[in-house]
Amino acid sequence: MRHSWRLLLSRAHLRSGPNVPRHSPRPSSLSNPNPHSLRHFSSLFRTNPLRDSPLGPPLDAQVASLARPICSIVARPFSSEPAVEVEDSDHAVVADAFAKCENSEDAAKVLESNSVAVSDDLVLKVLESLSASPPAAGKFFGWVSERHSERLSSKSYNLMLGILGVNGLISEFWGLFETMKKRGYGMSGRVRDKVLETFEKEGRESDAEKLRGVFASGSINNSVEKNPSSICRIVKNEVWSEDLEKKLRELDVEFSTDVVKMVLENLATEPMKALILFRWVEESGLIKHNEQTYNAMAIVLGREDCIDRFWKLVDEMKVAGYEIEMETYVKVLDRFCKRKMIKDAVYLYEFAMGGVNKPSVQECTFLLKKIAVSKDFDVGLFSRVMKVYTEKGNVLTDSMLYTVLKSLNSVGRLGESDKVLKVMQECGFLAGGNLQSKIAFWLSSTGKKDEACRFMDILESSGLTSDFKTTASLIEGLCVSGDLEKASDYFHEMVEKEAGSSASRALDSLVNAYCNKNRALDACQILKDCGSNNELKPWHTTYKLLIKKLLTQGGFEDALTLLSLMKEHGYPPFLDPFIQHISKKGTEDDALAFLKAMTSKKFPSTSVFLQMFEAFFKVRRHNEAQELLSKCPRHIRNHADVLDLFCSKSKGTVATAAA
């Protein structure tokens, strides 16, 4: 229904009277063309100077001179801004087409055959390329104004204005300047300086004075900076009515895309008035809304108290074939997330992913993190994001999952990781081995035993635990959390499945955990139980740690049994802790048992006996040393080094006693 936007007036918080007069569309001075309108301007560049006589009005004569070589005027390049990066091939094709083709229709066919998309940046780049050829630049600018007017910005107008000014096309320069003022654009200082310099060099004192006068009197009186503020002031301070509409028309401002965008931005704190204005300017024929103005309106409405109207506007955009711009997406999504509007954030992401300029991987990860830390973790929303992301040809990565899990962990929800992994697997994702190990350790080390078990079940059903590294990490985590029985169960399963090196790593963690709990005897039993497994070779460090702990926890005999296992696995005997322990707390029989256990022969070398004797003497246990010597084989008792040692210790004892 026409003017249905007026229903907003009764719903908005506006101070309106009981009888607000309805608006009847009527002609507006804003929509009437003026002598220097864009349409008129573009037609000037279609003039054929070879057929048209230069004897017409001054304006026509100046236009005709655009394509006619004149000795006194040499075309000069002009650029009002630094070069803009676009596809070199695209802008070159466009510039060449408009430079060579006689009319814009032929040039447009060249663009179509090359599938060139007209963008704001391309317009600027082409104008810069054609700045030394005013006829070609004017032809291109006129074509864009008719076919893609939404791509003309303040920068492109200023660039064209500069091309006209520095090339002495005075009538066209002032004509375009008037058009710019109507559209709410101002002349940049760079263009003013360049053109003023040209005017002064060519002796155009009257035009130079006029240009100085424009800026002296306030060059921005009708610029894009002031017009929106005037419009906003009227809309904000008054109730919407025909009088207000009349005031807007009397501003004599052309509602260009940039003007509408700035007005809507300034009315962001009053979204209902912004929406009324948005509807009114189009229904009044002042503008035909495009993708840019719709995006500006979407930014204003993308808030909690306007969410229904926001989605209605988005539906309109879908029907019209418009997309959400990245700037709009980022601003609105951030607002949704801050207000905990996670469902709306997901819907917005789905809509944006349907466009050409899709949100980046980082944007997807950002949204997943917000879902993870929301008040109630919604697996359904998480799944929707995953599906739309992968359906567009994207691939899930370990880094994405890791980031999500860190977010879950930050709010104490690491137990939900099995749900996350399941959803991602349904979307074709298989976590890498390193990430699997991290997850297993996280879950088990934080006491989430049940969640860890479910996680391992998911991996096993997917065939992802063949190298047993994840299981080893799980056992490490269980050891950290103190669940040694569950860790032992998983370890025995690994041994049965011949896990090899991963089992050795898990055994080391298990032995450390048991020893730290003063349960070295239990750890020794676990090691001996799996000692017959040819695939399992405990680490040397595991043996050494366990021997030390056994000796301090009353497990001397068990420690001796490990010496034979060490020999079987090719490790050298671990002597020092035994010698120290026996010398301080053991008997001569303990020493003899140790000496026999450390070698596959009947007795070890003489050097080991000497170490044992010296240890006894060092702690002044001479009697134990003598008793051990009496039980040693004859070749040890009669060895010269042994006799010298005992002889020296006996003399030292006598000397000490005499003193």
C-alpha positions as CSV (number, residue, x, y, z in Angstrom):
1,M,0.0,0.0,0.0
2,R,1.4,3.4,-1.0
3,H,2.7,5.5,1.9
4,S,2.4,2.5,4.2
5,W,5.5,3.8,6.0
6,R,3.2,6.4,7.6
7,L,2.0,3.7,9.9
8,L,5.3,4.1,11.7
9,L,4.2,7.5,12.8
10,S,1.6,6.0,15.2
11,R,4.2,3.5,16.5
12,A,7.2,5.7,16.9
13,H,7.8,7.9,20.0
14,L,6.9,11.1,18.3
15,R,4.8,14.0,19.6
16,S,2.2,14.1,16.9
17,G,-1.3,15.6,17.1
18,P,-4.5,13.6,16.7
19,N,-4.9,14.6,13.1
20,V,-1.7,14.5,11.1
21,P,-2.5,15.5,7.5
22,R,-1.7,12.9,4.9
23,H,0.9,13.7,2.3
24,S,-0.1,13.9,-1.3
25,P,2.7,13.4,-3.8
26,R,3.5,16.6,-5.7
27,P,6.3,17.8,-7.9
28,S,9.4,18.8,-6.0
29,S,12.1,21.3,-7.0
30,L,14.6,18.7,-5.8
31,S,13.6,16.3,-8.5
32,N,13.4,18.8,-11.4
33,P,16.4,18.8,-13.8
34,N,18.4,22.0,-13.9
35,P,20.5,23.3,-16.8
36,H,23.5,21.6,-15.5
37,S,22.0,18.3,-14.4
38,L,23.9,15.1,-14.9
39,R,21.8,14.1,-17.8
40,H,22.6,17.4,-19.5
41,F,26.2,17.0,-18.7
42,S,26.5,13.5,-20.1
43,S,24.8,14.6,-23.3
44,L,27.4,17.3,-23.8
45,F,30.1,14.7,-24.2
46,R,28.1,12.8,-26.8
47,T,28.3,15.9,-29.1
48,N,30.1,15.3,-32.3
49,P,32.5,18.2,-32.8
50,L,33.0,17.4,-36.4
51,R,29.4,18.0,-37.2
52,D,28.4,20.7,-34.7
53,S,29.3,24.3,-35.4
54,P,31.5,26.1,-32.9
55,L,29.5,29.3,-33.5
56,G,26.7,28.4,-31.1
57,P,26.4,29.5,-27.5
58,P,29.6,29.7,-25.4
59,L,28.7,26.5,-23.6
60,D,28.3,24.5,-26.8
61,A,31.5,25.9,-28.2
62,Q,33.4,24.9,-25.1
63,V,32.0,21.3,-25.3
64,A,32.9,21.1,-29.0
65,S,36.5,21.9,-28.1
66,L,36.8,18.8,-26.0
67,A,37.5,16.6,-29.0
68,R,39.0,19.3,-31.4
69,P,42.8,19.8,-31.2
70,I,43.6,23.4,-30.3
71,C,47.0,24.8,-30.1
72,S,46.4,27.0,-27.2
73,I,45.0,24.2,-25.0
74,V,47.0,21.1,-24.4
75,A,45.3,18.3,-22.5
76,R,46.9,17.8,-19.1
77,P,46.5,14.8,-16.8
78,F,44.8,15.4,-13.4
79,S,44.5,13.2,-10.3
80,S,42.8,14.4,-7.2
81,E,43.7,11.4,-5.1
82,P,46.4,8.8,-4.9
83,A,46.1,5.8,-7.3
84,V,43.4,3.3,-6.3
85,E,44.3,-0.4,-6.6
86,V,41.9,-2.3,-8.9
87,E,42.4,-5.1,-11.4
88,D,44.9,-3.6,-13.9
89,S,43.3,-5.6,-16.7
90,D,39.8,-4.3,-16.0
91,H,40.6,-0.6,-15.8
92,A,42.9,-0.8,-18.9
93,V,40.1,-2.5,-20.9
94,V,37.6,0.2,-19.8
95,A,40.0,3.1,-20.5
96,D,40.9,1.8,-23.9
97,A,37.3,1.2,-24.9
98,F,36.2,4.7,-24.1
99,A,39.3,6.2,-25.7
100,K,38.9,4.4,-29.0
101,C,35.1,3.9,-29.4
102,E,33.1,6.7,-31.0
103,N,30.2,6.4,-28.6
104,S,29.6,5.0,-25.1
105,E,27.2,2.3,-26.5
106,D,30.1,0.6,-28.4
107,A,32.4,1.0,-25.4
108,A,29.7,-0.6,-23.2
109,K,29.7,-3.6,-25.5
110,V,33.4,-4.1,-25.0
111,L,33.0,-4.0,-21.3
112,E,30.2,-6.6,-21.4
113,S,32.2,-8.9,-23.6
114,N,35.1,-8.8,-21.1
115,S,32.7,-9.3,-18.1
116,V,33.9,-6.1,-16.4
117,A,32.1,-5.1,-13.2
118,V,31.8,-1.4,-12.6
119,S,32.9,-0.5,-9.0
120,D,33.7,2.7,-7.2
121,D,37.4,2.0,-7.4
122,L,37.3,1.2,-11.1
123,V,35.5,4.5,-11.9
124,L,38.3,6.4,-10.1
125,K,41.1,4.4,-11.8
126,V,39.6,4.8,-15.3
127,L,39.2,8.6,-14.8
128,E,42.8,8.8,-13.7
129,S,43.9,6.9,-16.8
130,L,41.8,9.2,-19.0
131,S,42.7,12.4,-17.3
132,A,44.8,13.5,-20.2
133,S,41.9,12.9,-22.6
134,P,39.0,15.0,-21.6
135,P,36.6,13.8,-24.4
136,A,37.2,10.1,-23.4
137,A,36.9,11.0,-19.7
138,G,33.7,12.9,-20.2
139,K,32.2,10.1,-22.4
140,F,33.0,7.6,-19.6
141,F,31.7,9.9,-16.8
142,G,28.5,10.5,-18.7
143,W,28.0,6.8,-19.3
144,V,28.5,6.0,-15.6
145,S,26.1,8.7,-14.6
146,E,23.4,7.2,-16.7
147,R,24.0,3.5,-16.2
148,H,25.7,3.2,-12.8
149,S,25.1,6.5,-11.0
150,E,25.4,4.9,-7.6
151,R,29.1,4.4,-8.4
152,L,29.7,8.1,-8.6
153,S,31.1,9.4,-5.3
154,S,32.5,12.8,-4.1
155,K,35.9,11.6,-5.2
156,S,34.9,10.7,-8.7
157,Y,33.0,14.0,-9.1
158,N,36.1,15.9,-7.9
159,L,38.3,14.0,-10.2
160,M,36.1,14.8,-13.3
161,L,35.9,18.4,-12.1
162,G,39.7,18.6,-12.0
163,I,40.0,17.2,-15.5
164,L,37.7,19.9,-16.8
165,G,39.3,22.7,-14.9
166,V,43.0,22.0,-15.7
167,N,42.1,21.5,-19.4
168,G,40.4,24.9,-19.7
169,L,36.9,23.6,-20.1
170,I,35.5,26.5,-18.1
171,S,31.8,26.2,-18.9
172,E,31.7,22.5,-18.2
173,F,33.7,23.0,-15.0
174,W,31.2,25.5,-13.5
175,G,28.3,23.4,-14.8
176,L,29.6,20.3,-13.1
177,F,30.3,22.3,-9.9
178,E,26.7,23.4,-9.8
179,T,25.5,19.8,-10.2
180,M,27.8,18.7,-7.4
181,K,26.3,21.3,-5.1
182,K,22.9,20.0,-5.9
183,R,24.0,16.5,-5.0
184,G,25.5,17.7,-1.8
185,Y,29.2,17.4,-2.9
186,G,31.8,20.0,-2.2
187,M,35.0,20.8,-4.2
188,S,38.1,19.5,-2.5
189,G,40.9,21.8,-1.6
190,R,43.3,19.8,-3.9
191,V,41.0,20.4,-7.0
192,R,40.6,24.0,-6.1
193,D,44.4,24.6,-5.9
194,K,45.1,22.8,-9.1
195,V,42.4,24.5,-11.1
196,L,43.2,27.9,-9.6
197,E,46.8,27.5,-10.7
198,T,45.6,26.8,-14.2
199,F,43.2,29.7,-14.3
200,E,46.0,32.1,-13.1
201,K,48.5,30.8,-15.7
202,E,46.1,31.1,-18.6
203,G,45.0,34.6,-17.5
204,R,41.5,33.7,-16.6
205,E,41.3,36.2,-13.9
206,S,37.5,36.4,-13.7
207,D,37.2,32.7,-13.2
208,A,40.0,32.7,-10.7
209,E,38.3,35.4,-8.8
210,K,35.0,33.5,-8.9
211,L,36.7,30.4,-7.6
212,R,38.4,32.3,-4.8
213,G,35.0,33.9,-4.0
214,V,33.3,30.6,-3.7
215,F,35.7,29.4,-1.1
216,A,35.9,32.8,0.7
217,S,32.1,32.8,1.1
218,G,32.1,29.3,2.5
219,S,32.8,26.5,0.0
220,I,30.9,24.0,2.1
221,N,27.6,25.9,2.3
222,N,26.0,23.4,0.0
223,S,28.5,20.6,0.4
224,V,27.8,17.1,1.6
225,E,29.0,17.9,5.1
226,K,26.3,20.6,5.7
227,N,23.3,19.4,3.8
228,P,22.8,16.3,5.9
229,S,23.1,18.3,9.1
230,S,20.4,20.6,7.9
231,I,18.1,17.7,7.0
232,C,18.8,16.0,10.3
233,R,18.1,19.1,12.3
234,I,14.7,19.5,10.7
235,V,13.8,15.8,11.1
236,K,15.0,15.6,14.7
237,N,13.4,18.7,16.0
238,E,9.9,18.4,14.4
239,V,7.0,16.0,14.2
240,W,6.7,14.5,10.7
241,S,4.2,16.4,8.7
242,E,3.6,18.1,5.4
243,D,5.2,21.2,6.8
244,L,8.3,19.2,7.5
245,E,8.3,17.7,4.0
246,K,8.0,21.1,2.6
247,K,11.0,22.3,4.5
248,L,13.0,19.4,3.3
249,R,12.2,20.3,-0.3
250,E,13.0,23.9,0.2
251,L,16.5,23.0,1.1
252,D,16.9,22.5,-2.7
253,V,19.2,19.5,-2.1
254,E,19.5,16.5,-4.4
255,F,19.1,13.4,-2.3
256,S,22.1,11.5,-3.7
257,T,23.3,8.2,-2.3
258,D,26.0,9.8,-0.2
259,V,23.6,12.4,1.2
260,V,21.0,9.8,2.2
261,K,23.7,7.6,3.8
262,M,25.0,10.5,5.9
263,V,21.5,11.6,6.9
264,L,20.7,8.0,8.0
265,E,23.9,7.8,9.9
266,N,23.2,11.0,11.8
267,L,19.7,9.8,12.6
268,A,21.0,6.5,14.1
269,T,19.8,7.5,17.6
270,E,16.3,7.9,16.3
271,P,15.8,4.8,14.1
272,M,12.0,5.3,13.5
273,K,12.5,8.8,12.1
274,A,15.4,7.5,10.0
275,L,13.1,4.8,8.6
276,I,10.3,7.2,7.9
277,L,12.7,9.4,6.0
278,F,14.1,6.4,4.1
279,R,10.6,5.5,2.9
280,W,9.6,9.1,2.2
281,V,12.5,10.0,-0.1
282,E,11.8,7.1,-2.4
283,E,8.0,7.3,-2.5
284,S,8.4,11.0,-3.2
285,G,10.5,10.3,-6.2
286,L,13.6,12.0,-4.7
287,I,15.8,8.9,-5.0
288,K,15.6,5.3,-6.1
289,H,17.2,3.4,-3.2
290,N,20.1,1.2,-4.1
291,E,22.4,-1.3,-2.3
292,Q,24.3,1.4,-0.5
293,T,21.3,3.2,0.9
294,Y,19.7,0.0,2.0
295,N,22.9,-0.9,3.8
296,A,22.9,2.4,5.5
297,M,19.4,1.9,6.7
298,A,20.2,-1.7,7.8
299,I,23.0,-0.3,10.1
300,V,20.5,2.0,11.8
301,L,17.9,-0.7,12.3
302,G,20.3,-3.4,13.3
303,R,19.5,-3.1,17.0
304,E,17.5,-5.0,19.6
305,D,14.5,-2.6,19.7
306,C,14.2,-2.6,15.9
307,I,15.0,-6.2,15.1
308,D,11.6,-7.0,13.4
309,R,12.0,-4.0,11.0
310,F,15.6,-4.9,10.4
311,W,14.7,-8.3,9.1
312,K,11.9,-6.9,7.1
313,L,14.4,-4.6,5.4
314,V,16.8,-7.5,4.9
315,D,13.9,-9.4,3.1
316,E,13.4,-6.4,0.9
317,M,17.1,-6.5,0.0
318,K,16.9,-10.2,-0.9
319,V,14.0,-9.5,-3.2
320,A,15.8,-6.6,-4.8
321,G,19.0,-8.6,-5.2
322,Y,21.1,-6.5,-2.9
323,E,23.8,-7.8,-0.6
324,I,25.0,-6.9,2.9
325,E,28.2,-4.9,2.6
326,M,31.1,-6.0,4.8
327,E,31.0,-2.7,6.7
328,T,27.3,-3.3,7.5
329,Y,27.9,-6.9,8.4
330,V,30.7,-6.2,10.8
331,K,28.9,-3.3,12.6
332,V,25.6,-5.1,13.0
333,L,27.1,-8.4,13.9
334,D,29.3,-6.8,16.6
335,R,26.2,-5.0,17.9
336,F,24.2,-8.3,18.0
337,C,27.0,-10.1,19.8
338,K,27.4,-7.4,22.4
339,R,23.6,-7.5,23.1
340,K,23.8,-11.4,23.3
341,M,21.5,-11.6,20.2
342,I,23.3,-14.8,19.0
343,K,20.4,-16.1,16.9
344,D,20.1,-12.9,15.0
345,A,23.9,-12.9,14.5
346,V,23.7,-16.4,13.0
347,Y,20.8,-15.4,10.7
348,L,22.9,-12.4,9.5
349,Y,25.9,-14.6,8.8
350,E,23.7,-16.9,6.7
351,F,22.4,-14.0,4.7
352,A,25.9,-12.5,4.2
353,M,27.3,-15.9,3.1
354,G,24.7,-15.9,0.3
355,G,26.3,-12.9,-1.3
356,V,29.4,-12.3,-3.5
357,N,31.5,-10.7,-0.8
358,K,31.3,-13.4,1.9
359,P,32.5,-13.0,5.5
360,S,36.1,-14.1,6.0
361,V,37.4,-17.2,7.9
362,Q,38.2,-14.9,10.8
363,E,34.6,-13.6,10.8
364,C,33.3,-17.2,10.9
365,T,35.6,-18.0,13.8
366,F,34.6,-14.9,15.6
367,L,31.0,-15.9,15.5
368,L,31.7,-19.5,16.6
369,K,33.5,-18.1,19.6
370,K,30.6,-15.9,20.5
371,I,28.2,-18.9,20.2
372,A,30.6,-20.9,22.4
373,V,30.6,-18.4,25.3
374,S,26.9,-17.4,25.1
375,K,24.7,-18.0,28.1
376,D,23.4,-21.3,26.7
377,F,25.6,-23.1,24.2
378,D,23.3,-23.8,21.3
379,V,24.6,-26.7,19.3
380,G,21.9,-26.0,16.6
381,L,23.2,-22.5,15.9
382,F,26.8,-23.8,15.9
383,S,25.8,-26.4,13.4
384,R,24.1,-23.8,11.1
385,V,27.2,-21.7,10.9
386,M,29.3,-24.8,10.2
387,K,27.0,-26.0,7.4
388,V,26.7,-22.7,5.6
389,Y,30.4,-22.2,5.9
390,T,31.3,-25.5,4.4
391,E,28.5,-25.5,1.8
392,K,30.2,-22.5,0.2
393,G,33.3,-24.5,-0.4
394,N,35.3,-23.6,2.7
395,V,37.3,-26.1,4.7
396,L,37.3,-26.4,8.5
397,T,40.8,-26.3,10.1
398,D,42.4,-27.4,13.3
399,S,43.0,-23.7,14.3
400,M,39.3,-23.0,14.1
401,L,38.4,-25.9,16.4
402,Y,41.2,-25.0,18.7
403,T,40.0,-21.5,19.0
404,V,36.4,-22.6,19.8
405,L,37.7,-25.1,22.4
406,K,39.7,-22.3,24.1
407,S,36.5,-20.2,24.2
408,L,34.6,-23.1,25.7
409,N,37.3,-23.7,28.3
410,S,37.3,-20.0,29.2
411,V,33.7,-20.3,30.4
412,G,34.1,-23.8,31.9
413,R,32.3,-25.7,29.1
414,L,35.2,-27.8,27.8
415,G,32.9,-30.8,28.4
416,E,30.9,-29.6,25.4
417,S,33.8,-30.3,23.1
418,D,32.5,-33.7,22.0
419,K,29.4,-32.0,20.7
420,V,31.5,-29.5,18.8
421,L,33.7,-32.2,17.3
422,K,30.7,-34.2,16.3
423,V,29.1,-31.3,14.4
424,M,32.4,-30.5,12.7
425,Q,32.8,-34.1,11.7
426,E,29.4,-34.1,10.1
427,C,30.7,-31.2,8.0
428,G,33.6,-33.3,6.8
429,F,36.2,-32.2,9.4
430,L,38.7,-34.6,10.9
431,A,40.9,-33.2,13.7
432,G,44.6,-33.6,13.3
433,G,46.6,-35.8,15.7
434,N,48.1,-32.9,17.6
435,L,44.8,-31.3,18.2
436,Q,43.2,-34.6,19.3
437,S,45.9,-35.0,21.9
438,K,45.3,-31.5,23.2
439,I,41.6,-32.1,23.5
440,A,42.1,-35.4,25.2
441,F,44.5,-33.9,27.7
442,W,42.3,-30.9,28.4
443,L,39.3,-33.0,29.2
444,S,41.0,-35.6,31.3
445,S,43.3,-33.2,33.2
446,T,40.3,-31.1,34.3
447,G,38.4,-34.0,35.7
448,K,35.9,-34.4,32.9
449,K,36.4,-38.1,32.7
450,D,33.0,-38.9,31.1
451,E,33.4,-36.3,28.5
452,A,36.9,-37.6,27.8
453,C,35.6,-41.1,27.3
454,R,32.9,-39.9,24.9
455,F,35.5,-38.0,23.0
456,M,37.7,-41.1,22.7
457,D,34.6,-43.1,21.5
458,I,34.0,-40.5,18.7
459,L,37.6,-40.8,17.6
460,E,37.6,-44.6,17.7
461,S,34.4,-44.8,15.7
462,S,36.0,-42.5,13.1
463,G,39.1,-44.6,13.0
464,L,41.3,-41.7,14.2
465,T,43.2,-43.4,17.1
466,S,45.5,-45.7,15.2
467,D,48.7,-44.1,16.5
468,F,47.6,-44.1,20.1
469,K,49.1,-40.7,20.7
470,T,45.8,-39.3,21.7
471,T,45.3,-42.1,24.2
472,A,48.7,-41.4,25.7
473,S,47.7,-37.8,26.1
474,L,44.4,-38.9,27.7
475,I,46.4,-41.0,30.2
476,E,48.7,-38.1,31.0
477,G,45.6,-36.0,31.7
478,L,44.1,-38.6,33.9
479,C,47.4,-38.8,35.8
480,V,47.4,-35.1,36.3
481,S,43.8,-35.1,37.6
482,G,44.7,-38.1,40.0
483,D,42.5,-40.7,38.4
484,L,45.2,-43.4,38.4
485,E,42.8,-46.4,38.2
486,K,41.2,-45.1,35.0
487,A,44.6,-44.2,33.6
488,S,45.8,-47.7,34.3
489,D,42.7,-49.2,32.5
490,Y,43.4,-47.2,29.4
491,F,47.1,-48.1,29.6
492,H,46.4,-51.8,29.7
493,E,44.2,-51.4,26.7
494,M,47.0,-49.8,24.8
495,V,49.4,-52.6,25.7
496,E,46.9,-55.2,24.5
497,K,46.7,-53.4,21.2
498,E,50.5,-53.2,20.9
499,A,50.6,-49.5,21.0
500,G,54.5,-49.4,20.9
501,S,56.2,-46.0,21.5
502,S,53.0,-44.3,22.5
503,A,52.5,-46.9,25.3
504,S,56.1,-46.1,26.5
505,R,55.2,-42.5,26.8
506,A,52.0,-43.3,28.6
507,L,53.8,-45.7,31.0
508,D,56.3,-42.9,31.9
509,S,53.3,-40.6,32.8
510,L,51.7,-43.4,34.8
511,V,54.8,-44.3,36.7
512,N,55.5,-40.6,37.6
513,A,51.9,-40.2,38.8
514,Y,52.0,-43.4,41.0
515,C,55.4,-42.4,42.4
516,N,54.2,-38.9,43.3
517,K,51.3,-40.6,45.2
518,N,53.9,-42.7,47.2
519,R,52.7,-45.8,45.3
520,A,56.0,-46.8,43.6
521,L,55.3,-50.5,44.4
522,D,52.1,-50.3,42.3
523,A,53.9,-48.6,39.5
524,C,56.6,-51.3,39.6
525,Q,53.9,-54.0,39.3
526,I,52.4,-52.3,36.3
527,L,55.8,-52.1,34.6
528,K,56.6,-55.8,35.4
529,D,53.1,-56.8,34.1
530,C,53.8,-55.4,30.7
531,G,57.5,-56.3,30.7
532,S,56.9,-59.4,28.6
533,N,55.4,-57.3,25.8
534,N,58.0,-57.2,23.1
535,E,56.4,-54.1,21.6
536,L,56.7,-52.1,24.8
537,K,60.1,-50.8,25.8
538,P,59.9,-48.5,28.9
539,W,62.1,-45.4,28.7
540,H,65.5,-45.4,30.4
541,T,64.3,-42.4,32.4
542,T,61.2,-44.4,33.5
543,Y,63.4,-47.1,35.0
544,K,65.7,-44.7,36.7
545,L,62.9,-42.7,38.3
546,L,61.1,-45.8,39.5
547,I,64.3,-47.3,41.0
548,K,64.9,-44.1,43.0
549,K,61.4,-44.0,44.3
550,L,61.3,-47.7,45.2
551,L,64.5,-47.4,47.2
552,T,63.0,-44.5,49.2
553,Q,59.6,-46.2,49.6
554,G,60.9,-49.5,51.0
555,G,60.9,-51.4,47.7
556,F,64.5,-52.6,47.6
557,E,63.8,-56.1,46.3
558,D,61.4,-54.8,43.6
559,A,64.1,-52.3,42.6
560,L,66.6,-55.2,42.2
561,T,64.1,-57.0,39.8
562,L,64.1,-53.9,37.5
563,L,67.9,-54.3,36.9
564,S,67.3,-57.5,35.0
565,L,64.5,-55.9,32.9
566,M,66.8,-53.0,32.1
567,K,69.4,-55.5,30.9
568,E,66.8,-57.1,28.7
569,H,65.9,-53.7,27.1
570,G,69.6,-52.9,26.5
571,Y,70.0,-50.3,29.2
572,P,73.2,-50.0,31.3
573,P,72.7,-50.8,35.0
574,F,71.7,-47.9,37.3
575,L,74.3,-48.2,40.1
576,D,74.5,-45.0,42.1
577,P,71.1,-45.0,43.9
578,F,71.7,-48.6,44.9
579,I,75.2,-48.0,46.3
580,Q,74.1,-44.9,48.1
581,H,71.0,-46.6,49.6
582,I,72.9,-49.8,50.7
583,S,75.8,-47.8,52.1
584,K,73.5,-45.8,54.4
585,K,70.7,-48.3,55.3
586,G,71.5,-51.7,53.8
587,T,73.4,-54.7,55.0
588,E,76.3,-56.7,53.6
589,D,73.7,-59.2,52.3
590,D,71.8,-56.4,50.5
591,A,75.1,-55.3,48.9
592,L,75.9,-58.9,47.8
593,A,72.3,-59.3,46.3
594,F,72.7,-56.0,44.4
595,L,76.2,-57.0,43.1
596,K,74.8,-60.3,41.8
597,A,71.6,-58.7,40.3
598,M,73.4,-56.1,38.2
599,T,75.1,-58.5,35.9
600,S,74.3,-61.6,33.9
601,K,77.6,-63.1,35.1
602,K,78.1,-64.5,38.6
603,F,79.7,-61.3,39.8
604,P,80.4,-57.8,38.3
605,S,83.8,-56.3,37.7
606,T,86.2,-55.5,40.5
607,S,85.6,-51.8,40.0
608,V,81.9,-52.1,41.2
609,F,83.1,-53.9,44.4
610,L,85.5,-51.1,45.0
611,Q,82.7,-48.5,44.7
612,M,80.6,-50.5,47.2
613,F,83.5,-50.8,49.7
614,E,84.4,-47.1,49.3
615,A,80.7,-46.1,50.0
616,F,80.7,-48.1,53.2
617,F,84.0,-46.5,54.3
618,K,82.7,-43.0,53.5
619,V,79.8,-43.3,55.9
620,R,82.1,-45.0,58.5
621,R,80.5,-48.4,58.3
622,H,83.8,-50.3,58.4
623,N,82.3,-53.5,59.9
624,E,79.7,-53.8,57.0
625,A,82.6,-53.4,54.6
626,Q,84.6,-56.2,56.3
627,E,81.5,-58.4,56.4
628,L,80.9,-57.9,52.7
629,L,84.6,-58.6,51.9
630,S,84.4,-61.9,53.8
631,K,81.5,-63.0,51.6
632,C,83.1,-62.0,48.3
633,P,84.7,-64.5,45.9
634,R,88.4,-65.2,46.3
635,H,89.5,-63.1,43.3
636,I,88.0,-60.0,44.9
637,R,89.4,-60.7,48.4
638,N,92.9,-61.1,47.0
639,H,92.7,-58.3,44.4
640,A,95.6,-55.8,44.9
641,D,93.3,-52.7,44.7
642,V,90.9,-54.1,47.2
643,L,93.8,-55.0,49.6
644,D,95.3,-51.6,49.3
645,L,91.9,-49.9,50.0
646,F,91.3,-51.9,53.2
647,C,94.9,-51.5,54.2
648,S,94.7,-47.7,53.9
649,K,91.4,-47.5,55.7
650,S,92.8,-49.7,58.6
651,K,95.9,-47.5,59.0
652,G,93.7,-44.4,58.9
653,T,91.5,-45.9,61.7
654,V,94.5,-46.8,63.8
655,A,96.0,-43.3,63.4
656,T,92.7,-41.7,64.3
657,A,92.4,-43.9,67.4
658,A,96.0,-43.1,68.5
659,A,95.4,-39.4,68.1
